[in-house]
């Protein structure tokens, strides 16, 4: 757990800066936890834009969602 409570913080940054910052932070923090699995969602989504709605952020329902679930499930398996 990174914080004792969940909260929301709105920050006015562009999507590219925000994404880069978040990805770097997640990679750093995940490295501190031996059982953590970091899934490279950005690369997977970039390779499969059909998984996302036109905004290229929000996942579609149906077969696309199943493909995303498979990606995440595979990533969290031991070994």
C-alpha positions in Angstrom: 0.0 0.0 0.0 1.4 3.4 -0.9 -0.8 5.5 1.3 -2.9 4.9 4.4 -6.0 6.2 2.6 -7.3 6.4 -0.9 -7.8 9.9 -2.2 -8.1 11.8 -5.4 -5.8 14.6 -6.7 -6.4 16.6 -9.8 -3.3 17.9 -11.5 -3.2 20.0 -14.6 -0.6 18.3 -16.7 -0.8 17.0 -20.3 -1.5 13.4 -20.9 2.0 12.5 -22.2 3.8 14.1 -19.2 1.3 12.4 -16.8 1.7 9.0 -18.5 5.4 9.2 -18.5 5.6 10.3 -14.8 3.1 7.6 -13.7 4.9 4.8 -15.7 8.3 5.8 -14.2 6.8 6.0 -10.7 5.1 2.6 -11.0 8.3 1.0 -12.4 10.3 2.4 -9.4 7.8 1.4 -6.8 7.2 -2.1 -8.3 10.9 -2.7 -8.1 10.7 -2.4 -4.3 8.2 -5.2 -4.0 9.5 -8.7 -5.0 6.0 -10.1 -5.6 4.8 -7.1 -7.7 4.2 -7.6 -11.4 4.3 -4.6 -13.7 2.3 -5.0 -16.9 3.4 -2.9 -19.8 -0.1 -1.9 -20.7 1.1 1.1 -22.9 3.0 -1.2 -25.3 0.2 -3.7 -25.4 -2.5 -1.1 -26.1 -0.3 0.6 -28.7 0.0 -2.7 -30.5 -3.7 -3.2 -30.3 -5.6 0.1 -30.7 -8.8 -2.0 -31.5 -8.9 -2.8 -27.7 -9.6 0.9 -27.0 -12.3 3.4 -27.9 -11.5 6.3 -30.2 -9.9 8.3 -27.3 -7.2 5.6 -27.1 -7.6 5.5 -23.4 -10.7 3.7 -22.4 -11.0 -0.1 -23.1 -13.8 -1.5 -25.2 -16.2 -4.2 -24.0 -16.4 -7.7 -25.4 -13.5 -9.6 -27.1 -11.2 -6.6 -26.6 -11.8 -6.7 -22.9 -11.2 -10.4 -22.9 -7.8 -9.9 -24.6 -6.9 -7.3 -22.0 -7.9 -9.7 -19.2 -5.7 -12.4 -20.7 -2.8 -10.1 -20.9 -3.1 -9.2 -17.2 -3.8 -12.7 -16.1 -0.7 -14.0 -17.9 1.4 -11.2 -16.3 0.4 -12.1 -12.7 1.1 -15.8 -13.0 4.0 -17.0 -10.8 7.3 -17.8 -12.5 
